[in-house]
């Protein structure tokens, strides 16, 4: 009995503390359709001198969309893109993978950076749908890496692997918890 009570208290405090960490762009119920729409704020999960990545999650009823933003330095001026239907793969610490596809074609935006050896700052955004089954799988294990494929000006495809910082391996689990507890 004591163990059950202790476990219930731990779960309660985890939910309370998780809600304190949750930040939302949108958390509303449509007054016409009564459907709930929740969008978390962008959360950084990877950052270094070469690449910086963040994610956010949206849920409308039982439809989930995962958004990615990635900033990096490149020698390629323009012509990079993430095409509609391009694979997005989420690798979990358990070894499981979750495969989805980009919802839209998005051109990479570049800005010249004269003080950085003639390279360009590049920014790319994409998003993909996730099913309830995929959400359940992601909740079962910390994140190991996210792979996004980008098309280069030569039409070759390059992979961009985005492993999280050690403190951010639970970023997707935390976002899902925020969405579910909103």
LUMRO-961237 format. One record per residue (C-alpha): residue in one letter; x, y, z; residue number from 1. Coordinates in nm, 3 decimals. Example, Ala and Ser with C-alpha at 12.3 -4.5 7.8 and 13.67 -1.06 7.14 Angstrom:
ATOM  residu       c1       c2       c3  num
ATOM       a    1.230   -0.450    0.780    1
ATOM       s    1.367   -0.106    0.714    2
! end
This chain:
ATOM  residu       c1       c2       c3  num
ATOM       x    0.000    0.000    0.000    1
ATOM       x    0.281    0.241    0.091    2
ATOM       x    0.455    0.166   -0.239    3
ATOM       x    0.138    0.233   -0.437    4
ATOM       x    0.085    0.566   -0.260    5
ATOM       x    0.450    0.661   -0.311    6
ATOM       x    0.432    0.572   -0.681    7
ATOM       x    0.112    0.775   -0.722    8
ATOM       x    0.278    1.077   -0.556    9
ATOM       x    0.585    1.049   -0.779   10
ATOM       x    0.369    1.034   -1.091   11
ATOM       x    0.166    1.333   -0.971   12
ATOM       x    0.477    1.547   -0.909   13
ATOM       x    0.629    1.444   -1.244   14
ATOM       x    0.312    1.566   -1.416   15
ATOM       x    0.312    1.893   -1.219   16
ATOM       x    0.682    1.960   -1.291   17
ATOM       x    0.639    1.862   -1.658   18
ATOM       x    0.357    2.116   -1.691   19
ATOM       x    0.585    2.387   -1.548   20
ATOM       x    0.834    2.315   -1.830   21
ATOM       x    0.566    2.324   -2.099   22
ATOM       x    0.542    2.632   -2.315   23
ATOM       x    0.276    2.665   -2.582   24
ATOM       x    0.233    2.873   -2.895   25
ATOM       x   -0.129    2.765   -2.904   26
ATOM       x   -0.353    2.573   -2.664   27
ATOM       x   -0.716    2.615   -2.761   28
ATOM       x   -1.044    2.448   -2.841   29
ATOM       x   -1.216    2.551   -3.165   30
ATOM       x   -1.557    2.686   -3.066   31
ATOM       x   -1.720    2.560   -3.386   32
ATOM       x   -1.577    2.208   -3.415   33
ATOM       x   -1.482    2.154   -3.046   34
ATOM       x   -1.148    2.011   -3.166   35
ATOM       x   -0.845    2.077   -2.948   36
ATOM       x   -0.537    2.232   -3.108   37
ATOM       x   -0.211    2.240   -2.911   38
ATOM       x    0.126    2.360   -3.042   39
ATOM       x    0.436    2.366   -2.823   40
ATOM       x    0.699    2.636   -2.854   41
ATOM       x    1.027    2.560   -3.032   42
ATOM       x    1.265    2.360   -2.813   43
ATOM       x    1.638    2.344   -2.883   44
ATOM       x    1.786    1.996   -2.872   45
ATOM       x    2.113    2.018   -3.064   46
ATOM       x    2.366    2.297   -3.075   47
ATOM       x    2.726    2.333   -3.182   48
ATOM       x    2.941    2.573   -3.386   49
ATOM       x    2.835    2.394   -3.707   50
ATOM       x    2.469    2.316   -3.655   51
ATOM       x    2.176    2.416   -3.435   52
ATOM       x    1.843    2.234   -3.434   53
ATOM       x    1.507    2.269   -3.261   54
ATOM       x    1.168    2.097   -3.269   55
ATOM       x    0.807    2.166   -3.180   56
ATOM       x    0.501    1.942   -3.177   57
ATOM       x    0.141    2.007   -3.280   58
ATOM       x   -0.166    1.801   -3.199   59
ATOM       x   -0.508    1.861   -3.349   60
ATOM       x   -0.740    1.597   -3.205   61
ATOM       x   -0.539    1.277   -3.273   62
ATOM       x   -0.327    1.419   -3.557   63
ATOM       x    0.036    1.494   -3.469   64
ATOM       x    0.284    1.705   -3.667   65
ATOM       x    0.651    1.731   -3.572   66
ATOM       x    0.829    2.047   -3.692   67
ATOM       x    1.207    2.080   -3.735   68
ATOM       x    1.423    2.389   -3.774   69
ATOM       x    1.790    2.354   -3.852   70
ATOM       x    2.053    2.628   -3.884   71
ATOM       x    2.399    2.544   -4.013   72
ATOM       x    2.703    2.681   -4.195   73
ATOM       x    2.765    2.573   -4.553   74
ATOM       x    2.972    2.661   -4.859   75
ATOM       x    2.665    2.611   -5.083   76
ATOM       x    2.501    2.943   -5.169   77
ATOM       x    2.152    2.825   -5.268   78
ATOM       x    1.956    2.544   -5.423   79
ATOM       x    1.927    2.320   -5.115   80
ATOM       x    1.580    2.200   -5.023   81
ATOM       x    1.376    1.941   -4.839   82
ATOM       x    1.130    1.798   -5.090   83
ATOM       x    0.775    1.688   -5.015   84
ATOM       x    0.778    1.317   -4.936   85
ATOM       x    1.147    1.318   -4.838   86
ATOM       x    1.222    1.076   -4.554   87
ATOM       x    1.257    1.195   -4.196   88
ATOM       x    1.387    0.924   -3.962   89
ATOM       x    1.382    0.934   -3.584   90
ATOM       x    1.631    0.696   -3.420   91
ATOM       x    1.564    0.608   -3.056   92
ATOM       x    1.817    0.493   -2.793   93
ATOM       x    1.639    0.154   -2.793   94
ATOM       x    1.746    0.106   -3.158   95
ATOM       x    1.389    0.147   -3.286   96
ATOM       x    1.327    0.388   -3.572   97
ATOM       x    1.025    0.596   -3.664   98
ATOM       x    0.995    0.678   -4.033   99
ATOM       x    0.790    0.967   -4.163  100
ATOM       x    0.796    1.196   -4.467  101
ATOM       x    0.818    1.571   -4.515  102
ATOM       x    0.474    1.728   -4.565  103
ATOM       x    0.591    1.997   -4.805  104
ATOM       x    0.877    2.113   -5.027  105
ATOM       x    1.084    2.380   -4.856  106
ATOM       x    1.376    2.578   -4.998  107
ATOM       x    1.674    2.634   -4.772  108
ATOM       x    1.736    3.004   -4.697  109
ATOM       x    2.101    3.116   -4.703  110
ATOM       x    2.271    3.440   -4.597  111
ATOM       x    2.629    3.534   -4.680  112
ATOM       x    2.861    3.547   -4.383  113
ATOM       x    3.171    3.743   -4.495  114
ATOM       x    3.349    3.713   -4.162  115
ATOM       x    3.331    3.333   -4.167  116
ATOM       x    3.561    3.219   -4.452  117
ATOM       x    3.310    3.303   -4.725  118
ATOM       x    3.057    3.049   -4.600  119
ATOM       x    2.681    3.096   -4.573  120
ATOM       x    2.444    3.065   -4.283  121
ATOM       x    2.166    2.831   -4.390  122
ATOM       x    1.827    2.767   -4.239  123
ATOM       x    1.582    2.492   -4.328  124
ATOM       x    1.244    2.403   -4.181  125
ATOM       x    1.033    2.095   -4.242  126
ATOM       x    0.751    1.904   -4.077  127
ATOM       x    0.610    1.555   -4.085  128
ATOM       x    0.300    1.371   -3.963  129
ATOM       x    0.324    1.118   -3.683  130
ATOM       x    0.061    0.854   -3.610  131
ATOM       x   -0.059    0.764   -3.260  132
ATOM       x    0.142    0.439   -3.290  133
ATOM       x    0.457    0.637   -3.375  134
ATOM       x    0.396    0.872   -3.081  135
ATOM       x    0.366    0.568   -2.850  136
ATOM       x    0.695    0.430   -2.984  137
ATOM       x    0.874    0.765   -2.937  138
ATOM       x    0.746    0.787   -2.577  139
ATOM       x    0.910    0.451   -2.500  140
ATOM       x    1.273    0.557   -2.549  141
ATOM       x    1.498    0.865   -2.542  142
ATOM       x    1.607    1.023   -2.870  143
ATOM       x    1.936    0.916   -3.027  144
ATOM       x    1.920    1.119   -3.349  145
ATOM       x    1.694    1.268   -3.616  146
ATOM       x    1.789    1.233   -3.981  147
ATOM       x    1.657    1.478   -4.239  148
ATOM       x    1.742    1.439   -4.608  149
ATOM       x    1.813    1.751   -4.815  150
ATOM       x    1.841    1.785   -5.190  151
ATOM       x    2.154    1.966   -5.312  152
ATOM       x    2.177    2.191   -5.621  153
ATOM       x    2.323    1.893   -5.814  154
ATOM       x    2.003    1.694   -5.731  155
ATOM       x    2.211    1.465   -5.509  156
ATOM       x    2.057    1.396   -5.168  157
ATOM       x    2.253    1.463   -4.851  158
ATOM       x    2.162    1.336   -4.506  159
ATOM       x    2.172    1.560   -4.202  160
ATOM       x    2.193    1.370   -3.872  161
ATOM       x    2.089    1.567   -3.564  162
ATOM       x    2.182    1.397   -3.237  163
ATOM       x    2.056    1.570   -2.921  164
ATOM       x    2.275    1.713   -2.648  165
ATOM       x    2.301    1.471   -2.354  166
ATOM       x    2.062    1.685   -2.148  167
ATOM       x    1.807    1.686   -2.432  168
ATOM       x    1.768    1.312   -2.509  169
ATOM       x    1.412    1.327   -2.369  170
ATOM       x    1.308    1.629   -2.577  171
ATOM       x    1.044    1.439   -2.779  172
ATOM       x    0.911    1.256   -2.473  173
ATOM       x    0.881    1.592   -2.292  174
ATOM       x    0.695    1.754   -2.585  175
ATOM       x    0.454    1.460   -2.608  176
ATOM       x    0.393    1.479   -2.231  177
ATOM       x    0.321    1.851   -2.262  178
ATOM       x    0.073    1.790   -2.545  179
ATOM       x   -0.100    1.506   -2.360  180
ATOM       x   -0.126    1.702   -2.032  181
ATOM       x   -0.249    2.028   -2.185  182
! end
